[in-house]
Amino acid sequence: MSRIVFRESEYEVVPSIQDKTLRINLNKDIYGSFAEIGAGQETARHFFRAGGASGTIAKAMSAYDKSFSDAIYGTENDGRYVTESRLRKMLSHETNLLEQRIDKSQNSDYLFFTYANTVATIDFSKRYKGHGWLGIKFQLEPNQKVYNEIILHVRFKQNEARLQQETCGIVGVNLIYGAFYKHYEPKKLLKYLYDHIDKDTLEIDMINFSGPHFEQVDNRLMSLQLIKNNMTEAVMFGPDGNNLLPAALLYKKNILALRGSFRPVTLVNIDMLNKSSNIFMNEEKVNQKNTEVIFEITLDNLKAHGDIDEIDFLARAELLSSLGHTVMISKFQEYYKLVEYFHKYTKNRIGLTMGLNNLIDVFDEKYYRHLSGGILEAFGKLFFKNVKVYLYPMKDPSTGDILNSDNIKVHPRMKDLYKFFKKNGKVKDIEDYDENNLNIFSRKILQKIADNEPGWEKMLPEGIADIIKERNLFKNIKVSEETFPYKNILS
């Protein structure tokens, strides 16, 4: 039965799973197919049990045997079946069958849909928790040629296959219901996917909307919602603006990551990345084909000036995408958490590019007081055997001296610990840097843009200033009072 929950500052009735399925079943215009692999036919089962399913379900099927599945949907190049590629083949195949076999001349108001999932639930060893791809291809207007589409990836956190199957079925119902009755509010549709599901039982780490009714939806903003709503810890999107599944992108890859505000991206950022990339590519067992380079922004950075400004976020994303880079948004304030996240997907080389002031913060004990093992526990995770820091120097504002790993000023208690990691090659200086870039700071550039001062253009990569001017980016950004950029460096 329906229940009352607290949503967005007001009480709202949340339909039960049976209410949702019955509403769809009783809608004479909604008609489609279900194809579910790996977690039973849990979604279709809800529709059958609600009653009136004959007016909604054209077909419900599972093809568990790989040979049967390949005969129906084709083979997969990598031999894996729980993939986005498999899901898309399922959606396309079943939608084509609907159109071929259902005579719309007798059902001119039909709104076709295909729901599909391909899922692997937890195994007997309990080592692999289970994950899956879910999607729906659907019409919102009769005879609509180009279908709308919503595709998402989930990770299960429950320790029983039966519970994961039940959760998968509920998410599927929420997705189908949301597609038809909440499509005009994509941000709310995201939240409603968790109706009747506890957030600690399921993670949604990727979602993409496409089709004529989602032309105004920016999938990067949808990624941001996943982070803001605590649905996942990190999201990624590519240069084309579409969301990427971190696990698929990072799996068994070498990873080089640069953290920053990129507000806007500057010549310093590009020089840091290019020079550290040159070093990283020459490391043992690293090759360019098997390496991902990532620009990472933390959620705390996006919140640095209060609530997240979506326009500001998109401005940063737009500029990085224009340079052809992959962007990651994460909840990992500490670097060791970022490395832990990468280690979920790869055992290969990991490089962290950072400025000298960032490295000083890494050696500040206050960030690790919540850990029972303190800074030693954090460093055991951060400086794993395949992790190195590539250090970009800074200029001492009072003396003009160049500060690097040899003359860095860490807290006296941390000196011996720092020397240990440096001696063991965990910290490498970027030596062929461009000294002209050491006087460039994003905050000063933002101030110049806000004040219409000239000269900031030359501090940015080629073409970036033109985009900022054409799209009027950062014009309404409030720049906080300038703070001393080297407050942690001088002892």
N, C-alpha and C positions, 0 to 999 in steps of 0.2 A: 504494500500500500504506500501511498504518497507520504512524505514526511516533511517537516519544517526544518530548515537549516538557516544559518546566518550567512548571508552572502551580500557583499558590497553594501554594507551599511543598512540593509533592510532584510526583513524576513521574506523568504521566498519558498514556495512549495516545490519540492523536487519530486518529479514523478518516479514511481517505483519502476523497476525493470519490466514488470508485467504491464504497467500503464503505458510505458513507452512502446513496447512491442505491439500491444493491442491497438494503440492509436495508429501505428503504421499499418497493421493488418486490416483495420477498418477503413483505411484510406483506399478507395477503389482505384485510384490512379497510380499508386506506387506498386511496381511489379519488378521482380528481379531474381537473381541467382546467388547462391552461396557456394563458395569453394573453400574448404578449410583443410589444412594439412598439418598434422603433428600434434594437435591438442584436442582432438575429437571435433565433433560438430557442435561445439558448445554455444556458439552464437545462434545458429539456426535452431537449436533445441529450444531456446527461449521463445522464438517466434511460433514454433509448433505448439508449445505448451500454452501460449496465451490464448489460442483459439482464433479462428478466421484466417489461418495461414494460407488456405487455398487461394485466397484473393491476392496474396502477396508473393508467394514463393513459386517461381517457375521450376526451380531445380535446386537441390542441395546435395553436394557430393564431397567425397574425399578420395584422393588417389595416394594412398600410403606407400604402396610398392613403387620403388624408383623406376622400374621398367614401365609400369602403367603411367606414372607421372610424366616420364619422358615422352611416351607415345602420345600423350594428350597435349603437353605444353612445350615439348622440345627439350633438348639437352642443355646443360649448363657447362660453360667452358672450364670452370674450376671444380666441377663435380659437387659443389655445395648447393643445398636446396633451401636453406633458410637465408635468403638473400633478397635484396630489393629487385634484382633482375627477375627472380622467379615470381615474385609477387606481381610484377608488371605483366609478365607473360600470362599469368592466371587471369588477371583483370581483363586484359585485351581479348584473350581467347573466349572467355565466358560472355563478355559483352557482345562479341561478334555472333556467337550462337544465339543470343537473345534476339538480335536484330534479324537473323536469318530465319528463325523458327516461329517467331511471334508475329502474326499478321496485324499490323497497326491500323490497317484500314477498318478493322472491326473494333479496334481499341484505340481510337485516335487520341485519347487523353492520357494514355499511359506515360508514366515517367519511369524509364528503365533505370535499374541500378545493378551493379555487381559488387558484392562484398567478398573479399578474399583474405585469407591469412596463411602464412607459412611459419610454423612455430616449432621450436625445440624446447621441451620442458626439461626440468632438472633430471640429471642422470642418477644411476644407482650409487655412484661414488660421492655424490653431493658436491663434487668439485666445480661442476659447471651448472650455474643456477638456472639457466634457461633464458631464452630471448626469442623475439619474433617480429615479423613484419606484418602489419595490418593495413588494409586500404579499401577504399570505396571509389567506384567510378559511377557517376550518377547524372541524371538529367533533372533540371528544374523547370524545363519547359518542354512540352510535347514536341517530338521530332527535332529536338536540339541535336545538331550534327556533331559539335565538339562537346564532349562530356566534361563535367567538372570532376576533379580528382583530389582526394586527400590521402596521403600516405604517411604512416608513422612507424617508428621502431620502438619497441618496448623491451625492458629487461625485468625479469621476475626476481623478487626477493624472498619469496616463500620457499620453504624447504620440503614441500610435498607436491608431486606432479598434479594430484587431484585439485589442490588449491590453485595452482597456476592455471589449470584448465578452466576452472570456474571464473577466475579473474579475467582470463582472455575472453571468455564469453560475454562478461559484463561490459568490458571495454568495447567489444564489437557492437553490442546493442547501443551503447552511448555514442559510438561513432556514426552509426547509421541514422539514429535519431537526430543527432546534431547536424548531420549533412542536410537533412530535409527541413528541420525546424529551427536550426540555429545558425545556418550558413551566413546570414547577414551580419552576424556578430562573431567573427572568427576568434577574437580574444576570449570571449565567454565560452565559445565552443570548446576551446582548449581546456578550460577549467572543468567544464561539464563532463569531460572524458573520465573524470575521477568520481562521478556520481556513484555512490554505493561501493566505493573502493577506498581503502586506507592508503595514503601516500607512501607509507613505509613498506607496502607490499609490491609496489610497481614503480618503475622509472620510465618516463618517456624522454628519450634523448635525441629524437629527431622528428620533425614533421614538415611536410611541404604541401602547400595548397596550389592548385593550378586549375585552369579552365576559365571560361568567360565570366562566371560570377565571382571569380577571385582575382580578376585582373588588377584590382587596386590593392591587393594584399601583398605586402613586402615580407617575404619569408624570413628575412633577417630579423624583422621585428617579432615574428612568431618564435624564432629561436630565443630571442631576448625574454619573451614571456615564459618559456620553459624554465629559464634560470630564475626569473623574478618569482615565479609561483612555486619554487622549490621542487620542480618535477625532475630536475637533473642537476648535475654539478658542473657540466661543461657542454658547450655547443660549438659547432664549427660551420662556417659557410665559405663557399668558394668565390672566385672572381665574378662568377655569373650571378651571384646573389642567392643562389639556391643553397639550402641547408645540406650539410654532409653528415654522415654517420661517423663519429670519431673512431669507433672500433674498426670500421672498414678502411678508413684512410690511414690510420696509424699502425695497423696490424703488421708486425715484424719489420717495421721501418726504422731507419735511423732518423732521429728528430733533432732539428735545430730550432729553438724557440727564442724569440725576442719579446720581452714584456715592456709595455709602455702605455702612455696615454694616447699617443698619436693624434694629438689635438692641436694642430694638424700633424701629419707625418712630415718629418723634416729631413734635411740632408744628413744630419747626425744619425737618425734612425737607419737610413739607407746605407751610410758608410759603416755603421756598426754591423749591420747584417751582411753586407758584401764581404767585408774584411774577415769577419768570423767564419763566414761560409767558406772562404778560401782555405782557412786553417782546418776547418771541420772536414772538408772533402778530402784532405790529405791525411786524415787519421786512418789508422789501420782498420780494414774491413768496412770502410765507408765508401759508397759510390753514389753518384748523383741520381741514378735511376731508382735507387731504393731509399731515397731520402726525402723527407717532408720538411719544408721550411715554414714556420708558423709565426704570425704576429699575434701575440696574446694580450688581451685586455681583461683586467679583473673587474668583477662586479663592483667592488669597493671603489675602483677608479671611476667607474661610470657614475657612482653615487657621491663622488667627492664634493660636489657642489649642491647637495641636497638630493631630492628625488631624481630618478633617471630621466633625463631629457631625451626623448626619442628622436627629436630632430638632430640634436647634437650627436647622438649615437650613430644615426644614419649618415651624417656628414663624415664622421671618421671612417665608417665602413665603406662609404662611397669612394673615398680617396685611396684607401688601401686596395680596394677591388680594382680601381683604375690602373694600379701598378701591377696587377696580376697576382696578388698575394692571397693566401688562405688565412682567414682570421678565426681566432678562437676566443670565446668569452667564457670565463671561468669564475668559480667562487673561491679559488685558492689564493688566499692572501699571502700565505707563506710559500716559498719556492719548493720546500720539501714535499708539500701536498701536490704541487704540479708534477713533480718527478714521480711520485707515487702513482698518480693518474696515468702518466705515460707508461709506467711499468706494467700496468694492467694489460697492455696491448703489445708491448715489445720488450725484448731483452737485448736489443741492439744498442748502438751508441746514442747517447743523448747529450746535446750541447745546449747550454744556457748562455745567451749573450746578454751582458748587463754592464751598466756603468759603474764606476767606482763607488759612488754613494750607495747604490743598491747592494753591493757586496758588503759594505760596512754595516748596513741594516741586517744582512744575513747573519752577521756575527754579533748581533745584539741579543743578549739573553732574554730580554723582556718579552720577546715574541714566542718564547717556548715555555713559559711558566706553567701553562696548562698541561704540559706533557709530564708524565711521571718520571721519565728519564731526562727531562730538560733538553738542553741544546745538544747533548750527546745523542739522544734518541733521534732528534730531528736530523742531525748530520749523518747518522747511520743510514737514513733514508735518502737524504739529499745527495751525498757524495758516494753514491753507489759505484761499483767497480767500473761501470761504463759511462759515468757522468763526468763532464768537465765544464768549467766556467770559462768563457772567453771574455776577458776584461777590457773594456774601453776606457782610456784614461780621462782625466779631468785636469783642468788648469786651476791652480791655487789662486784665488782672486786677489790675495794680498801680496804674493811674491811673484806670481807669474810662472812658478815652477810647475812642471808636468808631474802629476801624481799617478802612480801605477801600482802594480802589485808589490814592488820593492820598497816603496815608501808610504804605503797605506797606513793610516792610523786607526787601529782597532783598539778596543778596550784592553787595558793591561792584562786582565785575567784571560783574555782570548788570544794573546800574542802567540803562545806556544802552540795552541790548537791551530791557529791560522798558519803558522810556519810548517806544521805537520802536513797540512793539505797542499800547501804550495810546493813543498819539497817533493811530494809524491805526484806532482804534475796535474793536480786537480784544478789549478788556476793557471790560465795562460794569458799573457798580455797580447793584445792586438797592437802590433808595433808599427805597421805601415798605415797608420791613420792619417787623416787630413787635419792638420792642426788648425786650419781656418774654421773648422766646424766646432771647435771647443767653446766658442762664444755664442753658439746658437741655442736658444731655449724656447720651447713651445709657448710658454706663458707670455714671453715678450712679443712673440709673433702674434698671438691672439690679441694682445693689447693694441698692437699696431693696426691690425685689421679692424678692431672695434673703433679705433680713433681715426680711421682713414689715413694713417701715416704711410708714406711710401717706403720702399726698401725691403719689405718683408719677403717679396716675391723671390729674391735671389737666394733665400735661405731654404727653399723648398725644392724637391725634385722637379725635373722638367715636366711641364704640363699641369702640375698640381695647382699652381696659382691661377691658371686659366679656369680650371674647374671651379675653384672657390669663388672667383668673380662671376662666372657665368651663372652659377646656381645660388649665388648670394649666401654662401655658407658662412657660419660663425659670426654673422653680423649682429645677432641679438644675444650673443653669449656674454654673460657677466663674468669679467675677469677679476678674481679676488686680488687683494693687495699683494704685491710682490713680496715673497719671502726669500731669505738668504739661501741660495741654492746649495751652499756647502756647509750648512750648520753642523753636520755630523763629521766633517772631515778634520777640522782643526782641533787639536788637543789642547 
